[in-house]
């Protein structure tokens, strides 16, 4: 294992020190392990809290700031945060209008956020939750723990963050989050595995000419193994899977997201193929993100996320945002 | 099961988790995300520290404290599942000493907590596949009038058998379920840590 770390056990703590030092707009609480906007809660605004295992940076801490999250709770690498952290963050961002938890659909995240929400309710803080489950690679049935939350999380955080900034109440913010999730689908592909620092070994092994199709963002193996083919062919597999699940038409928001070990030039190659495929199916990309927004440590590969836009969602996407990892218009 | 035995049991679990940390993580990297050993180790290290200066009059108090500490330190699904189980077991042991029948009832409360939170059933390739047979074996021995040691050994044997039986199963809950049929052929890490917990109980009781 070759990593720029001081000790495998201190990766998260050391990184949080760096986050605090790099971003004066954020405050890091090192004992309760959460990242909040430096200004404290915004009175009368719904507070947005997300979180999950670390190793997906800039998700979620990099999305704390005006127009997106109020707080992020980083767990250990690939391990959900504990209820104490989430409860402390929830209390810290409550501006009197309630708090929305944005949770990726993994058993651990859902359980820990639910426990924190129950404890916050005991304190009189009104909490709603949105569970993101956009990954079409997992069958949503009684045979699995349900679809994973992946790229659509970034869309939910941006769009609901904008609505909250514009004065949406808790119930409508939660409903909007569910709408964005319902209109979004993702598919991921890995070219290499990644290594959790505390484990020291890659999560799986891939041959020189092999790829994992339908991979998640935790170094867990995907649904099937395939041969390395051209970017155009891989994009075809991903978009066929998305299109079969949610027929695409009209205007869409697309994210081509690097998993940590793929250079931007390859992400643009992928984006070109995505744009060509969608144009060929009469689908119009009106907004996009290309870059590393939700990584899986140093894994090579990408996720493709498509959201069917409405005029309201487009408007909210364009609302100014000012966070370490996403900023425009302000 | 009295207060001292509860403490010794938790210490024995912590030692077993430390010893098998890499094995648990290795099992988890095959079908999960390679952190089960690390997370359990962090949780039981925190528990050992929390119990060191914790005054308790009942085995239940020790186990409730254990559960709360696990919830606050493990993360993932294991934190709430194991933490909730120990809290439920502890809440059912609000007495100076529990006989095997009372302990069987407490174990049943723990399993009910796991099933409520995790919504998993036997055969889903989870910790329940070790826990449910262990509880059944313990209860059968207790109902037949066996002593605590015999019941605990039967439970540990049943847990390990259940653990091994998870290999051919296809996971239907937890992160391994994303693999579909590819989860077949791998022993479940959660069932493995559950078997460690029951073996630690048996060894603790027999040593006494």
Boltz contact constraints between the chains, C-beta under 6 A:
constraints:
  - contact:
      token1: [A, 75]
      token2: [B, 75]
      max_distance: 6.0
  - contact:
      token1: [A, 76]
      token2: [B, 75]
      max_distance: 6.0
  - contact:
      token1: [A, 78]
      token2: [B, 33]
      max_distance: 6.0
  - contact:
      token1: [A, 78]
      token2: [B, 35]
      max_distance: 6.0
  - contact:
      token1: [A, 79]
      token2: [B, 35]
      max_distance: 6.0
  - contact:
      token1: [A, 79]
      token2: [B, 39]
      max_distance: 6.0
  - contact:
      token1: [A, 79]
      token2: [B, 75]
      max_distance: 6.0
  - contact:
      token1: [A, 79]
      token2: [B, 76]
      max_distance: 6.0
  - contact:
      token1: [A, 80]
      token2: [B, 75]
      max_distance: 6.0
  - contact:
      token1: [A, 80]
      token2: [B, 76]
      max_distance: 6.0
  - contact:
      token1: [A, 82]
      token2: [B, 72]
      max_distance: 6.0
  - contact:
      token1: [A, 82]
      token2: [B, 75]
      max_distance: 6.0
  - contact:
      token1: [A, 82]
      token2: [B, 79]
      max_distance: 6.0
  - contact:
      token1: [A, 84]
      token2: [B, 72]
      max_distance: 6.0
  - contact:
      token1: [A, 107]
      token2: [B, 77]
      max_distance: 6.0
  - contact:
      token1: [A, 107]
      token2: [B, 174]
      max_distance: 6.0
  - contact:
      token1: [A, 108]
      token2: [B, 76]
      max_distance: 6.0
  - contact:
      token1: [A, 108]
      token2: [B, 77]
      max_distance: 6.0
  - contact:
      token1: [A, 111]
      token2: [B, 77]
      max_distance: 6.0
  - contact:
      token1: [A, 111]
      token2: [B, 80]
      max_distance: 6.0
  - contact:
      token1: [A, 111]
      token2: [B, 117]
      max_distance: 6.0
  - contact:
      token1: [A, 115]
      token2: [B, 80]
      max_distance: 6.0
  - contact:
      token1: [A, 138]
      token2: [B, 178]
      max_distance: 6.0
  - contact:
      token1: [A, 143]
      token2: [B, 172]
      max_distance: 6.0
  - contact:
      token1: [A, 144]
      token2: [B, 177]
      max_distance: 6.0
  - contact:
      token1: [A, 145]
      token2: [B, 173]
      max_distance: 6.0
  - contact:
      token1: [A, 145]
      token2: [B, 174]
      max_distance: 6.0
  - contact:
      token1: [A, 145]
      token2: [B, 177]
      max_distance: 6.0
  - contact:
      token1: [A, 196]
      token2: [B, 34]
      max_distance: 6.0
  - contact:
      token1: [A, 198]
      token2: [B, 38]
      max_distance: 6.0
  - contact:
      token1: [A, 199]
      token2: [B, 25]
      max_distance: 6.0
  - contact:
      token1: [A, 199]
      token2: [B, 34]
      max_distance: 6.0
  - contact:
      token1: [A, 203]
      token2: [B, 29]
      max_distance: 6.0
  - contact:
      token1: [A, 203]
      token2: [B, 34]
      max_distance: 6.0
  - contact:
      token1: [A, 218]
      token2: [B, 33]
      max_distance: 6.0
  - contact:
      token1: [A, 219]
      token2: [B, 33]
      max_distance: 6.0
  - contact:
      token1: [A, 220]
      token2: [B, 33]
      max_distance: 6.0
  - contact:
      token1: [A, 220]
      token2: [B, 175]
      max_distance: 6.0
  - contact:
      token1: [A, 221]
      token2: [B, 179]
      max_distance: 6.0
